[in-house]
Amino acid sequence: MNLGSLERAIMDVLWGCKQPLLVRQVQDMLNQDAERSLAYTTVQTVAERLVRKGLLERAPARNAFRYTASRSRDEHVAGLMLAALAGSPDRAPVLSRFAEGVDPDDALRLLHELARRAGERAHAPGAGGPPSTLA
């Protein structure tokens, strides 16, 4: 799911906070370093759009709502990566290209996580051998 620049900025603010925020608080944080101040109604409209997209949740707070991210930044980015992979009819070339482009340190982290996952699968009851194809 592609995000516009303001959508991404709002998500960045909320991913960076430990508690839900009012629109006014999000607006204040966005306007701290902005050349042009964003209007309250603009931030509110975009926050509501993010609720409809399932990226934000809101809870009543007197006359307003408090917004929070429905999932972490890590979960969101991983979901985007998995969705992109699922969109390919042949995943092997996509995975190969991805592996070629990954920073070597990130490749080692990924290799470690894949090895851990494979180890968990190998010890699971009824686990079979490795898949013959990447489908």
CNS distance restraints for C-alpha pairs under 8 A (distance, minus, plus):
assign (resid   1 and name CA) (resid  80 and name CA) 6.93 0.50 0.50
assign (resid   3 and name CA) (resid   7 and name CA) 5.66 0.50 0.50
assign (resid   3 and name CA) (resid   8 and name CA) 5.76 0.50 0.50
assign (resid   4 and name CA) (resid   8 and name CA) 6.08 0.50 0.50
assign (resid   5 and name CA) (resid   9 and name CA) 6.13 0.50 0.50
assign (resid   6 and name CA) (resid  10 and name CA) 6.12 0.50 0.50
assign (resid   6 and name CA) (resid  46 and name CA) 7.49 0.50 0.50
assign (resid   7 and name CA) (resid  11 and name CA) 6.20 0.50 0.50
assign (resid   7 and name CA) (resid  46 and name CA) 6.40 0.50 0.50
assign (resid   7 and name CA) (resid  47 and name CA) 7.51 0.50 0.50
assign (resid   7 and name CA) (resid  50 and name CA) 7.16 0.50 0.50
assign (resid   8 and name CA) (resid  12 and name CA) 6.09 0.50 0.50
assign (resid   9 and name CA) (resid  13 and name CA) 6.32 0.50 0.50
assign (resid   9 and name CA) (resid  30 and name CA) 7.40 0.50 0.50
assign (resid  10 and name CA) (resid  14 and name CA) 6.31 0.50 0.50
assign (resid  10 and name CA) (resid  26 and name CA) 7.01 0.50 0.50
assign (resid  10 and name CA) (resid  30 and name CA) 7.56 0.50 0.50
assign (resid  10 and name CA) (resid  43 and name CA) 7.96 0.50 0.50
assign (resid  10 and name CA) (resid  47 and name CA) 7.38 0.50 0.50
assign (resid  11 and name CA) (resid  15 and name CA) 5.87 0.50 0.50
assign (resid  11 and name CA) (resid  69 and name CA) 7.02 0.50 0.50
assign (resid  12 and name CA) (resid  16 and name CA) 6.08 0.50 0.50
assign (resid  13 and name CA) (resid  17 and name CA) 6.57 0.50 0.50
assign (resid  13 and name CA) (resid  26 and name CA) 6.79 0.50 0.50
assign (resid  13 and name CA) (resid  29 and name CA) 7.27 0.50 0.50
assign (resid  13 and name CA) (resid  30 and name CA) 7.58 0.50 0.50
assign (resid  14 and name CA) (resid  18 and name CA) 7.93 0.50 0.50
assign (resid  14 and name CA) (resid  20 and name CA) 7.41 0.50 0.50
assign (resid  14 and name CA) (resid  21 and name CA) 7.42 0.50 0.50
assign (resid  14 and name CA) (resid  26 and name CA) 7.71 0.50 0.50
assign (resid  14 and name CA) (resid  67 and name CA) 7.74 0.50 0.50
assign (resid  14 and name CA) (resid  68 and name CA) 6.02 0.50 0.50
assign (resid  14 and name CA) (resid  69 and name CA) 6.09 0.50 0.50
assign (resid  15 and name CA) (resid  68 and name CA) 7.91 0.50 0.50
assign (resid  15 and name CA) (resid  69 and name CA) 6.38 0.50 0.50
assign (resid  15 and name CA) (resid  72 and name CA) 6.60 0.50 0.50
assign (resid  15 and name CA) (resid  73 and name CA) 6.34 0.50 0.50
assign (resid  19 and name CA) (resid  68 and name CA) 7.19 0.50 0.50
assign (resid  20 and name CA) (resid  66 and name CA) 5.33 0.50 0.50
assign (resid  20 and name CA) (resid  67 and name CA) 5.05 0.50 0.50
assign (resid  20 and name CA) (resid  68 and name CA) 4.68 0.50 0.50
assign (resid  21 and name CA) (resid  25 and name CA) 5.95 0.50 0.50
assign (resid  21 and name CA) (resid  26 and name CA) 6.47 0.50 0.50
assign (resid  21 and name CA) (resid  66 and name CA) 4.86 0.50 0.50
assign (resid  21 and name CA) (resid  67 and name CA) 5.24 0.50 0.50
assign (resid  21 and name CA) (resid  68 and name CA) 6.72 0.50 0.50
assign (resid  22 and name CA) (resid  26 and name CA) 6.45 0.50 0.50
assign (resid  22 and name CA) (resid  64 and name CA) 7.13 0.50 0.50
assign (resid  22 and name CA) (resid  65 and name CA) 5.99 0.50 0.50
assign (resid  22 and name CA) (resid  66 and name CA) 4.53 0.50 0.50
assign (resid  22 and name CA) (resid  67 and name CA) 6.26 0.50 0.50
assign (resid  23 and name CA) (resid  27 and name CA) 5.98 0.50 0.50
assign (resid  23 and name CA) (resid  40 and name CA) 7.12 0.50 0.50
assign (resid  23 and name CA) (resid  43 and name CA) 6.66 0.50 0.50
assign (resid  23 and name CA) (resid  44 and name CA) 5.94 0.50 0.50
assign (resid  23 and name CA) (resid  47 and name CA) 7.82 0.50 0.50
assign (resid  23 and name CA) (resid  65 and name CA) 7.43 0.50 0.50
assign (resid  23 and name CA) (resid  66 and name CA) 7.16 0.50 0.50
assign (resid  23 and name CA) (resid  67 and name CA) 7.48 0.50 0.50
assign (resid  24 and name CA) (resid  28 and name CA) 6.11 0.50 0.50
assign (resid  24 and name CA) (resid  40 and name CA) 6.62 0.50 0.50
assign (resid  25 and name CA) (resid  29 and name CA) 6.28 0.50 0.50
assign (resid  26 and name CA) (resid  30 and name CA) 6.17 0.50 0.50
assign (resid  26 and name CA) (resid  43 and name CA) 7.64 0.50 0.50
assign (resid  27 and name CA) (resid  31 and name CA) 6.04 0.50 0.50
assign (resid  27 and name CA) (resid  38 and name CA) 6.83 0.50 0.50
assign (resid  27 and name CA) (resid  39 and name CA) 7.59 0.50 0.50
assign (resid  27 and name CA) (resid  40 and name CA) 6.39 0.50 0.50
assign (resid  27 and name CA) (resid  43 and name CA) 6.29 0.50 0.50
assign (resid  28 and name CA) (resid  32 and name CA) 6.23 0.50 0.50
assign (resid  30 and name CA) (resid  34 and name CA) 6.76 0.50 0.50
assign (resid  30 and name CA) (resid  38 and name CA) 7.62 0.50 0.50
assign (resid  31 and name CA) (resid  35 and name CA) 7.94 0.50 0.50
assign (resid  31 and name CA) (resid  36 and name CA) 7.52 0.50 0.50
assign (resid  31 and name CA) (resid  37 and name CA) 5.31 0.50 0.50
assign (resid  31 and name CA) (resid  38 and name CA) 6.44 0.50 0.50
assign (resid  38 and name CA) (resid  42 and name CA) 6.61 0.50 0.50
assign (resid  38 and name CA) (resid  43 and name CA) 7.00 0.50 0.50
assign (resid  39 and name CA) (resid  43 and name CA) 6.58 0.50 0.50
assign (resid  40 and name CA) (resid  44 and name CA) 6.14 0.50 0.50
assign (resid  41 and name CA) (resid  45 and name CA) 5.95 0.50 0.50
assign (resid  42 and name CA) (resid  46 and name CA) 6.28 0.50 0.50
assign (resid  43 and name CA) (resid  47 and name CA) 6.04 0.50 0.50
assign (resid  44 and name CA) (resid  48 and name CA) 6.19 0.50 0.50
assign (resid  45 and name CA) (resid  49 and name CA) 6.31 0.50 0.50
assign (resid  46 and name CA) (resid  50 and name CA) 6.28 0.50 0.50
assign (resid  47 and name CA) (resid  51 and name CA) 6.34 0.50 0.50
assign (resid  47 and name CA) (resid  56 and name CA) 7.40 0.50 0.50
assign (resid  47 and name CA) (resid  67 and name CA) 7.83 0.50 0.50
assign (resid  48 and name CA) (resid  52 and name CA) 6.36 0.50 0.50
assign (resid  49 and name CA) (resid  53 and name CA) 6.30 0.50 0.50
assign (resid  50 and name CA) (resid  54 and name CA) 6.27 0.50 0.50
assign (resid  50 and name CA) (resid  55 and name CA) 5.33 0.50 0.50
assign (resid  50 and name CA) (resid  56 and name CA) 5.53 0.50 0.50
assign (resid  51 and name CA) (resid  55 and name CA) 5.76 0.50 0.50
assign (resid  51 and name CA) (resid  56 and name CA) 4.54 0.50 0.50
assign (resid  51 and name CA) (resid  57 and name CA) 5.77 0.50 0.50
assign (resid  51 and name CA) (resid  58 and name CA) 7.33 0.50 0.50
assign (resid  52 and name CA) (resid  56 and name CA) 7.95 0.50 0.50
assign (resid  54 and name CA) (resid  70 and name CA) 6.98 0.50 0.50
assign (resid  55 and name CA) (resid  69 and name CA) 5.95 0.50 0.50
assign (resid  55 and name CA) (resid  70 and name CA) 5.34 0.50 0.50
assign (resid  55 and name CA) (resid  71 and name CA) 7.09 0.50 0.50
assign (resid  56 and name CA) (resid  67 and name CA) 6.42 0.50 0.50
assign (resid  56 and name CA) (resid  68 and name CA) 5.56 0.50 0.50
assign (resid  56 and name CA) (resid  69 and name CA) 4.47 0.50 0.50
assign (resid  56 and name CA) (resid  70 and name CA) 4.92 0.50 0.50
assign (resid  57 and name CA) (resid  67 and name CA) 5.67 0.50 0.50
assign (resid  57 and name CA) (resid  68 and name CA) 5.42 0.50 0.50
assign (resid  57 and name CA) (resid  69 and name CA) 6.17 0.50 0.50
assign (resid  57 and name CA) (resid  70 and name CA) 5.57 0.50 0.50
assign (resid  58 and name CA) (resid  65 and name CA) 5.85 0.50 0.50
assign (resid  58 and name CA) (resid  66 and name CA) 5.39 0.50 0.50
assign (resid  58 and name CA) (resid  67 and name CA) 4.47 0.50 0.50
assign (resid  58 and name CA) (resid  68 and name CA) 6.43 0.50 0.50
assign (resid  59 and name CA) (resid  65 and name CA) 5.31 0.50 0.50
assign (resid  59 and name CA) (resid  66 and name CA) 5.25 0.50 0.50
assign (resid  59 and name CA) (resid  67 and name CA) 6.66 0.50 0.50
assign (resid  60 and name CA) (resid  64 and name CA) 6.08 0.50 0.50
assign (resid  60 and name CA) (resid  65 and name CA) 4.48 0.50 0.50
assign (resid  60 and name CA) (resid  66 and name CA) 6.35 0.50 0.50
assign (resid  61 and name CA) (resid  65 and name CA) 5.05 0.50 0.50
assign (resid  61 and name CA) (resid  66 and name CA) 6.18 0.50 0.50
assign (resid  71 and name CA) (resid  75 and name CA) 6.09 0.50 0.50
assign (resid  71 and name CA) (resid  76 and name CA) 6.51 0.50 0.50
assign (resid  72 and name CA) (resid  76 and name CA) 6.20 0.50 0.50
assign (resid  73 and name CA) (resid  77 and name CA) 6.12 0.50 0.50
assign (resid  74 and name CA) (resid  78 and name CA) 6.05 0.50 0.50
assign (resid  75 and name CA) (resid  79 and name CA) 6.01 0.50 0.50
assign (resid  76 and name CA) (resid  80 and name CA) 6.34 0.50 0.50
assign (resid  77 and name CA) (resid  81 and name CA) 6.30 0.50 0.50
assign (resid  78 and name CA) (resid  82 and name CA) 6.14 0.50 0.50
assign (resid  79 and name CA) (resid  83 and name CA) 6.01 0.50 0.50
assign (resid  80 and name CA) (resid  84 and name CA) 6.15 0.50 0.50
assign (resid  81 and name CA) (resid  85 and name CA) 6.25 0.50 0.50
assign (resid  82 and name CA) (resid  86 and name CA) 6.04 0.50 0.50
assign (resid  83 and name CA) (resid  87 and name CA) 6.28 0.50 0.50
assign (resid  84 and name CA) (resid  88 and name CA) 7.11 0.50 0.50
assign (resid  85 and name CA) (resid  91 and name CA) 6.53 0.50 0.50
assign (resid  85 and name CA) (resid  94 and name CA) 7.22 0.50 0.50
assign (resid  86 and name CA) (resid  91 and name CA) 7.76 0.50 0.50
assign (resid  88 and name CA) (resid  94 and name CA) 7.60 0.50 0.50
assign (resid  90 and name CA) (resid  94 and name CA) 7.37 0.50 0.50
assign (resid  90 and name CA) (resid 134 and name CA) 7.88 0.50 0.50
assign (resid  90 and name CA) (resid 135 and name CA) 7.07 0.50 0.50
assign (resid  91 and name CA) (resid  95 and name CA) 6.05 0.50 0.50
assign (resid  91 and name CA) (resid 134 and name CA) 6.40 0.50 0.50
assign (resid  91 and name CA) (resid 135 and name CA) 6.70 0.50 0.50
assign (resid  92 and name CA) (resid  96 and name CA) 6.14 0.50 0.50
assign (resid  92 and name CA) (resid 134 and name CA) 6.12 0.50 0.50
assign (resid  93 and name CA) (resid  97 and name CA) 6.13 0.50 0.50
assign (resid  94 and name CA) (resid  98 and name CA) 6.11 0.50 0.50
assign (resid  95 and name CA) (resid  99 and name CA) 6.07 0.50 0.50
assign (resid  96 and name CA) (resid 100 and name CA) 6.27 0.50 0.50
assign (resid  97 and name CA) (resid 101 and name CA) 6.35 0.50 0.50
assign (resid  98 and name CA) (resid 102 and name CA) 6.22 0.50 0.50
assign (resid  99 and name CA) (resid 107 and name CA) 7.10 0.50 0.50
assign (resid 102 and name CA) (resid 106 and name CA) 6.31 0.50 0.50
assign (resid 102 and name CA) (resid 107 and name CA) 5.92 0.50 0.50
assign (resid 103 and name CA) (resid 107 and name CA) 6.11 0.50 0.50
assign (resid 104 and name CA) (resid 108 and name CA) 6.32 0.50 0.50
assign (resid 105 and name CA) (resid 109 and name CA) 6.44 0.50 0.50
assign (resid 106 and name CA) (resid 110 and name CA) 6.10 0.50 0.50
assign (resid 107 and name CA) (resid 111 and name CA) 5.99 0.50 0.50
assign (resid 108 and name CA) (resid 112 and name CA) 6.09 0.50 0.50
assign (resid 109 and name CA) (resid 113 and name CA) 6.30 0.50 0.50
assign (resid 110 and name CA) (resid 114 and name CA) 6.07 0.50 0.50
assign (resid 111 and name CA) (resid 115 and name CA) 6.04 0.50 0.50
assign (resid 112 and name CA) (resid 116 and name CA) 6.17 0.50 0.50
assign (resid 113 and name CA) (resid 117 and name CA) 6.13 0.50 0.50
assign (resid 114 and name CA) (resid 118 and name CA) 6.02 0.50 0.50
assign (resid 115 and name CA) (resid 119 and name CA) 6.06 0.50 0.50
assign (resid 116 and name CA) (resid 120 and name CA) 6.30 0.50 0.50
assign (resid 117 and name CA) (resid 121 and name CA) 6.23 0.50 0.50
assign (resid 118 and name CA) (resid 122 and name CA) 6.08 0.50 0.50
assign (resid 119 and name CA) (resid 123 and name CA) 6.39 0.50 0.50
assign (resid 120 and name CA) (resid 124 and name CA) 6.30 0.50 0.50
assign (resid 121 and name CA) (resid 127 and name CA) 6.32 0.50 0.50
assign (resid 122 and name CA) (resid 127 and name CA) 5.88 0.50 0.50
assign (resid 122 and name CA) (resid 128 and name CA) 7.51 0.50 0.50
assign (resid 122 and name CA) (resid 129 and name CA) 7.83 0.50 0.50
assign (resid 123 and name CA) (resid 127 and name CA) 7.05 0.50 0.50
